[in-house]
Structures are given as C-alpha cells and as structure tokens.
C-alpha cells in the first residue's frame, strides 16, 4: 500500500529565515519541556500526594507522548500544519491546568498522560522545518531545531526543580499554562500556512504506518537504535532526583534540576552533528553516539561522586543529541511526502523506549539501587552499539 501526500504553501513558497528557524526551535523546546517538568519534582509530589504510585507519573507522560505521536503526528501529512500546531498548544495548556489541580496520584497520572499526548506539537514542528528547508541545508536546519528541543528537555528540569522547591509542584504546572498559550500565539504569528494535498481517510493514513515500517530497513534500524539510546537517557533522568536525595548526597529537587544546565552542553552537539551528517553521512556519528552513551554509564557506575555524575551527564546528553539528529537525517531522506508519518514511527519508537527506560529504572532502583540502574543503562547502550555494528558489517564497512 502506497499512500502519498505532498505539501504546498499559500502564496509564494516561504523562505526559511534564521528568525523563523530559531522561533520554531523555541516553540519545539517549550512544547517538549512539558513532559519533563515532573522528573525533578517526583520526590516532592510523592510527599504531597502521599502515594508511592507517583513514580509512574514520568512513565505515563512518556506513554502519552508515544500515543500522541502515533495518533496525532501523522495528521501533519493530512491537515494544515500551522492550525494543527496551534491547536495542540491550546489543548496542552488545558492538560497542564488539569495536572495543577489533580487531587490524587491517579488523576495526576491521567493528566500527565494527556500532557504527553498534546506536547507532540514538537513533532509537528520538526518535520515542518525539514519541509521548509532546502535539501542541502536540511541537516543543519533539523540540528538547530533539535538544539531547541534539547534546551527544552534540559532546562525544563532546571526550572521545575527550582519552582518545585521554592513554590510547589502545582505552581510549576500553572506556570506552564501561559507558556503554552504564548507559544500558540507565536506560531499563529510566524508560521506559513501549508496546503497538504492528496487527502485520505484517517484510518488509511494510520494503516500506512505499518507499510512504511516494513518498507524501510533504515527506518527500523534508526528507530530501534534511538529507542535504546533514549531508554538509557530516561533511565538516568528518572532516577536522578532519588539518587541525589540519598544520604550520600542529601540534595533536593533544585539540585536535580541544575543538572539540566550541566547537560545543556549537549545542545552544541545538534548543529555540529547536523553539519557533519550533511557532509560525511550520519552513520559513523550514530555508532559513536551509542559508544559514548555506554561510556557515560560506565562513568556513573565507576565514578560514584557528584563530579562523576556531572561528567557523565555531559557525555550522555551530548551522545543522545548527536544520535537523534543523525538518525533524523537518515529518516527524513527516505520519502519526503511521508515525512510526518516516518517521523511518527521514529519518534514513537523513541518515546516507547523512553517509557520503558523510566519503568525499568524504577524497578532497578527498587531491586538493587544505583548499581543495578547503572547495569541497566550500560546494557541498553551496548545493545544500541550492537545494532549499529551489525549494520556496518552487513554493508562491509
């Protein structure tokens, strides 16, 4: 089954200016930030809600994001994308308000799920930027937008850790409401209108995901590799606040949030990886990134001090971002007219991996503490390396 859509624009085709690129990067970062507010505040939320199940709030958010990717992101190949992005930001504001007033852990988990669903506005913005970019600049453009995404991922934890400690976790989610509404306004002001052609039933669009998965081996490899690397990433960030609260460090949510600032050095990886992928190809970067992910977890396990955590998180975030941009360089070249659906498959797999990493890390922490968590992180990174090495062997390089 081949399902094709193309995208045209109202009036003259837009020029992807530096200002438009940076604005899209900012909006993508603000959107994805919402799924990470809870991580440094889990200890505070557990104390306030008096329910041990709050540990699954992070998992619910990742699962919601994966669900939004599979159910909403494909609409970017079917509907006018500017309106879709604006609508998702407004619905996200509503989900954040629901989280802020949740009276118990069960409803907080449910609200977190819908925060994840609507925060997939990010995954409308990234392929839209790829559409607007010229082919020879696509890697650099995606790298810039993904740098905004990483800023959102990392600085969201810093902001949430500070606000959660000094004002409360509910206030953090209330703060997210006007931020989401503001991003809706920015996107309404700057984004060009697109006109997808080749309308099709929604069910046909969703069924085409399975066809794309079967058709492209490179997509399957990129999705599996990124899922494993991102699982190693979420393993660390899900447990960090609990690790820092242990007597060895005796630090709170604000300290956990500050690790986002430390990890922001990974932002530098996105444009660099994109430019290298444009010139020399993405696969060597992906393999190197998997190896660096493994190295970061070895640092966490062998260098069990605050300095070891800081050094490891710099390496981990740099590796994850480099792999993400390079894998996106691979998948966006597969079939341009199906870019939103291909991105759906890739990012959906990635966030399913992230949800799995969050859930497994909670179990590993309960079973064996930090040592078991480190073993989990190393195993995930090693499997990602194996996939990439196997590809190199098959291709004779």
C-alpha positions in Angstrom: 0.0 0.0 0.0 1.5 3.3 -1.0 -0.1 6.5 0.4 1.3 9.7 -0.8 0.7 13.3 0.2 2.5 16.5 -0.8 2.7 19.9 0.8 2.2 23.2 -0.8 2.0 26.7 0.7 -0.4 29.6 0.5 1.1 32.3 -1.8 4.8 32.1 -2.6 6.9 29.3 -1.0 8.3 30.6 2.3 11.9 31.2 2.9 13.2 29.5 6.0 14.9 32.6 7.5 17.2 32.4 10.6 14.5 34.1 12.6 11.8 31.6 11.6 14.2 28.7 12.3 15.0 30.0 15.8 11.3 30.6 16.5 10.4 27.1 15.5 13.3 25.8 17.7 12.0 27.8 20.7 8.4 26.5 20.2 9.6 22.9 19.8 11.6 23.3 23.0 8.8 24.8 25.0 6.4 22.1 23.8 8.6 19.1 24.7 9.6 20.7 28.1 6.2 19.9 29.5 6.9 16.2 29.6 9.9 16.7 31.8 8.6 19.0 34.5 7.7 16.1 36.7 11.0 14.3 36.8 13.0 16.5 39.3 9.8 17.0 41.4 8.8 13.3 41.8 10.0 13.3 45.4 8.0 16.4 46.3 4.9 15.1 44.5 5.2 11.7 46.3 5.3 13.5 49.7 2.4 15.8 48.8 0.2 13.2 47.4 1.2 10.5 49.9 1.2 7.8 47.2 4.1 5.7 46.1 2.5 5.4 42.6 3.6 8.9 41.8 6.8 7.2 40.4 4.7 6.2 37.4 3.8 9.8 36.5 7.0 10.0 34.4 6.2 6.8 32.7 2.6 7.9 31.9 3.9 11.1 30.4 6.3 9.2 28.1 3.5 6.8 27.1 1.2 9.7 26.4 3.8 11.2 24.2 4.2 7.9 22.3 0.4 7.7 21.9 0.2 11.3 20.6 2.9 10.5 18.1 1.0 7.6 16.7 -2.4 9.2 16.8 -1.8 12.9 16.1 1.6 13.4 14.4 0.5 11.6 11.2 -2.1 14.3 10.7 0.8 16.6 9.6 0.6 14.8 6.3 -3.2 15.3 6.1 -4.1 18.6 7.7 -2.9 22.2 7.5 0.1 22.0 9.9 0.0 25.6 11.2 -3.5 25.2 12.6 -2.6 21.7 13.9 0.4 23.1 15.9 -1.7 26.0 17.3 -4.5 23.6 18.4 -2.1 21.2 20.1 -0.6 24.1 22.2 -4.0 25.2 23.3 -5.0 21.6 24.3 -1.7 21.3 26.1 -2.5 24.3 28.2 -5.7 22.6 29.3 -3.9 19.4 30.2 -1.4 21.4 32.3 -4.2 23.1 34.2 -5.7 19.7 34.9 -2.4 18.5 36.3 -2.1 21.5 38.5 -5.5 20.8 40.2 -5.2 17.0 40.3 -6.3 15.9 43.9 -4.6 12.5 43.9 -1.9 10.4 42.2 -4.3 8.6 39.9 -5.7 11.8 38.3 -2.2 13.2 38.2 -1.1 10.2 36.2 -4.0 10.6 33.9 -3.3 14.3 33.4 0.3 13.5 32.8 -0.7 11.1 30.0 -2.6 13.9 28.2 0.3 16.4 28.7 2.4 13.9 26.8 -0.2 13.5 24.1 -0.5 17.2 23.3 3.2 18.0 23.8 3.7 16.2 20.5 3.3 19.6 18.9 7.1 19.4 18.8 6.8 16.5 16.3 4.7 18.7 14.0 7.3 21.5 14.2 10.4 19.4 13.4 9.3 17.8 10.1 7.7 21.1 9.1 11.1 22.8 9.5 12.6 19.9 7.3 9.9 20.6 4.7 10.7 24.3 4.6 14.5 23.8 4.4 16.5 23.2 1.2 17.9 19.6 0.9 21.5 20.8 1.2 20.7 22.6 4.5 18.3 20.1 5.9 20.7 18.5 8.4 21.8 21.9 9.8 18.2 23.1 10.0 17.0 20.0 11.8 20.1 20.3 14.1 19.1 23.8 15.0 15.5 22.9 15.8 16.6 19.9 17.7 19.0 22.1 19.7 15.9 23.9 20.8 14.3 20.6 21.7 17.2 19.6 23.8 17.2 23.0 25.6 13.6 22.4 26.4 14.3 18.9 27.7 17.2 20.1 29.9 16.2 23.5 31.1 12.7 22.3 31.9 14.2 20.2 34.7 16.2 23.2 36.0 13.1 25.4 36.0 10.9 22.7 37.5 13.4 21.8 40.2 13.7 25.5 41.3 9.9 26.3 41.2 9.0 22.9 42.8 11.4 23.5 45.7 10.6 27.2 46.3 6.9 27.4 45.3 5.5 23.9 44.9 4.9 21.4 42.1 1.4 22.6 41.3 2.7 26.1 40.7 5.1 24.7 38.1 2.3 23.3 36.1 0.3 26.5 36.4 3.3 28.3 35.1 3.3 26.0 32.1 -0.3 27.2 31.1 0.6 30.7 29.9 3.8 29.5 28.3 1.8 27.0 26.2 -0.8 29.7 25.2 2.1 32.1 24.4 3.6 29.6 22.0 0.3 29.1 20.3 0.2 32.9 19.7 3.8 32.9 18.4 3.1 30.1 16.0 0.0 31.8 14.7 2.1 34.9 14.0 5.1 33.4 12.2 4.3 30.1 10.6 3.3 29.9 6.9 0.1 28.2 6.0 0.6 24.8 4.4 -1.8 23.0 2.0 -1.4 19.3 2.1 -2.8 17.6 -1.0 -3.9 14.1 -1.6 -6.5 13.8 1.2 -7.2 10.4 2.5 -9.2 8.8 5.3 -7.6 8.9 8.7 -7.7 5.1 9.0 -5.8 4.7 5.8 -3.2 7.2 7.0 -2.7 5.2 10.2 -2.5 1.9 8.4 0.2 3.3 6.1 2.5 3.4 9.2 2.8 -0.3 9.1 3.6 -0.3 5.4 6.4 2.3 5.9 7.8 0.3 8.8 8.0 -2.8 6.6 9.3 -0.9 3.6 12.4 0.9 5.1 15.0 -1.2 6.9 16.9 2.1 7.6 13.8 3.4 9.4 13.6 0.2 11.5 17.3 0.4 12.4 17.1 4.2 13.3 14.0 3.7 15.4 15.4 0.7 17.3 18.8 2.4 17.9 17.3 5.6 19.1 14.8 3.8 21.3 17.6 2.1 23.1 19.7 5.2 23.5 16.8 7.2 24.7 15.9 4.5 27.2 19.4 4.8 28.6 18.8 8.6 28.8 15.5 8.4 30.6 16.9 5.7 32.9 19.3 8.4 34.3 16.8 11.3 34.5 14.0 9.3 36.1 16.3 8.1 39.0 18.5 11.2 39.3 16.2 13.0 41.9 16.0 9.8 44.0 19.8 9.3 43.7 20.5 12.8 44.9 18.1 12.5 47.8 20.1 9.6 49.2 22.3 10.2 52.3 25.4 10.1 50.1 24.4 13.5 48.5 21.3 14.7 50.5 20.3 17.1 47.7 16.8 18.2 46.7 14.8 18.8 43.6 16.5 22.1 42.8 19.9 20.4 42.7 18.4 17.7 40.4 17.1 20.5 38.1 20.5 22.1 38.0 21.8 19.0 36.2 19.8 20.3 33.2 22.1 23.3 33.0 25.2 21.0 33.1 23.7 18.7 30.4 23.0 21.7 28.2 26.4 21.4 26.7 24.8 18.7 24.6 23.0 21.5 22.8 26.3 22.1 21.0 26.1 18.6 19.5 22.9 19.2 17.5 24.1 21.7 14.9 27.6 20.1 14.7 26.1 16.6 14.2 23.8 18.0 11.5 26.6 19.7 9.6 28.8 16.6 9.7 25.9 14.4 8.6 25.3 16.8 5.6 29.0 16.4 4.6 30.0 12.8 5.5 26.9 10.9 6.3 25.2 10.1 9.6 26.0 6.5 10.4 29.5 7.0 11.9 28.1 9.6 14.3 25.3 7.2 15.3 27.7 4.5 16.2 30.0 6.9 18.1 27.0 8.2 20.0 26.0 4.7 21.1 29.6 4.1 22.3 29.5 7.5 24.2 26.2 6.5 25.9 27.8 3.3 27.1 30.9 5.3 28.3 28.6 7.7 30.2 27.0 4.8 32.2 30.4 3.4 32.9 31.3 6.7 34.4 28.2 6.7 36.5 28.9 3.2 37.8 32.7 3.6 38.4 32.9 7.2 39.5 30.3 7.4 42.2 30.7 11.0 43.2 29.0 14.3 42.4 31.8 15.1 39.9 31.3 11.7 38.3 27.5 12.4 37.8 28.3 15.8 36.3 30.9 14.5 33.9 28.7 11.5 32.9 25.6 13.6 32.2 27.6 15.9 29.9 28.7 12.9 27.9 25.3 11.3 28.0 23.4 14.3 26.7 25.9 15.0 24.0 25.7 11.4 22.8 21.9 11.3 22.8 21.5 14.5 20.9 24.1 13.6 18.3 22.4 10.3 17.7 19.0 11.9 17.5 20.0 14.5 14.9 21.9 11.9 12.8 19.1 9.4 12.8 16.6 12.1 11.8 19.0 12.9 8.9 18.6 9.3 7.8 14.8 9.0 8.0 13.9 12.4 6.6 15.6 11.4 3.3 13.6 8.2 2.9 10.3 9.6 1.5 9.7 13.3 1.7 6.0 13.1 1.0 5.6 10.8 4.0 7.9 12.7 6.3 5.4 13.3 9.1 4.4 9.6 9.2 8.0 8.5 9.1 8.8 10.9 11.9 5.8 9.4 13.8 7.3 5.9 13.6 10.7 7.0 14.6 9.8 9.3 17.5 7.1 6.9 18.6 9.6 4.1 18.9 12.0 6.5 20.7 9.4 7.5 23.3 8.2 4.0 23.8 11.9 3.3 24.6 11.9 6.2 26.9 8.8 5.0 28.8 10.4 1.6 29.0 13.6 3.1 30.4 11.6 5.1 33.0 9.7 2.0 34.1 12.7 -0.3 34.2 14.8 2.2 36.0 12.2 2.4 38.8 12.2 -1.3 39.1 16.0 -1.5 39.0 16.2 1.2 41.7 13.9 -0.8 43.9 15.7 -4.1 43.3 19.3 -3.1 43.6 19.8 0.7 43.9 22.2 2.7 41.8 24.4 -0.3 40.9 21.5 -2.1 39.2 20.4 1.2 37.5 23.9 1.6 36.0 23.9 -2.0 34.8 20.6 -1.3 33.1 21.9 1.8 31.4 25.0 0.0 30.2 23.0 -2.9 28.8 20.7 -0.6 26.8 23.7 1.4 25.3 25.5 -1.8 24.5 22.5 -3.2 22.5 22.4 0.1 20.5 26.1 -0.4 19.7 25.5 -3.9 18.5 22.7 -2.8 16.1 25.0 -0.2 14.5 28.0 -2.6 14.3 25.8 -5.2 12.7 24.8 -2.7 10.1 28.4 -1.8 9.3 29.3 -5.5 9.0 26.4 -6.1 6.6 27.4 -3.2 4.4 31.0 -4.2 4.5 32.2 -1.0 6.3 
